[in-house]
Amino acid sequence: MTTAEQVSNQPAAATVATPAIAVENIVKRYGAFEAVKGVTFEVADGEIFGLLGPNGAGKSTLIRMMTTLIPVTSGRALIAGHDVVHEPDAVRRLIGVIPQALTSDIDLTVEENLSIYAKLYGVPRVQREQNIARLLEAVDLTKWREAQTKTLSGGMRRRLEIARGLVHNPRIFFLDEPTTGLDPVSRVAVWEMLDKLRTSMKLTILITTHYMDEADNLCDRIAIIDHGKLVALDTPLALKSSVPGSSVIEVQFGKNHVDRKSQLEQLAGVTGVESRGSGEYRLMTSNGSLTTTQLVEMATTEGTPIHGLSVQNTTLDDVFVYYTGRQLRDEQVKALSFVMPPRPGMQP
């Protein structure tokens, strides 16, 4: 067999897809304070990836480094293969960014806000008009295109911000706490809209959030960040499955507030018991139905009334407690006001 034949008969090398985002041991220091401590993760093309953690955990600092807004102390971040330090202009052309704060000009109309942003990115007139019409329909703001932004509700303004961040056709979309301050109905509407936009525009989306339900419902994978460190990373289902016990039972006994922790630990399937005082306990169990049955039988035999009993599956709250040893803080969100540096050049 000739050399050429040998080469042709060799199996083709597998093509390794370049991740949309690759963060490698990235660090951010402010003097002696280390806000981000050697975080590493990758985001696949087309994925919705969440950074979950309390306010002050380092999520916004991470996103600002990835979007070229603050310098990286050490490590590196690659956006579609482009280094944010050495190729910032290439990165900016590929991304859209929505900060926590609402930054659209309230004295301009909805359409004017989109048009000005598109011009700053050098989007040609015809494409600009097409993009604005398409995005207004996508975020359900077509009939408000001539309305002043100051007249919109909070949920409508957030939808406008999302449309504005996409008007230049980015490949990768960063959203920092996208639903902070919105009512529950508006939050769900934003989740549904982002999922549809991901598909229709072939977007990769990275969000930061401190809302457990948002991460659980919206994200394909979640990285839990706490005190600047990455403490866990996986799908929501896998993270919940990693916590010992598949169910959580909360029970409150009505009288005889003696310590029952050791007694409850002996019930079938129980992997952990937390005493909350006043006869209230939280049990982690691998067999919710059997543990509940034995719990009720125990209380009936002792003649101790149960004033409250609930059974639920493991939640991301349980995941956070398991990996960090404490509850997720729900502090008041500090508004961050950062605006995407515009691409030079403005089309008429």
Secondary structure, 3 states (H helix, E strand, C coil): CCHHHHHHCCCCCCCCCCCCEEEEEEEEEECCEEEEEEEEEEECCCCEEEEECCCCCCHHHHHHHHCCCCCCCEEEEEECCEECCCCHHHHHHHEEEECCCCCCCCCCEHHHHHHHHHHHCCCCHHHHHHHHHHHHHHCCCHHHCCCEHHHCCHHHHHHHHHHHHHCCCCCEEEEECCCCCCCHHHHHHHHHHHHHHHHHCCCEEEEEECCHHHHHHHCCEEEEEECCEEEEEECHHHHHHCCCCCEEEEEEECCCCCCCHHHHCCCCCEEEEEEEECCEEEEEECCHHHHHHHHHHHHHHHCCCEEEEEEEECCHHHHHHHHHCCCCCCCCCCCCCCCCCCCCCCCC
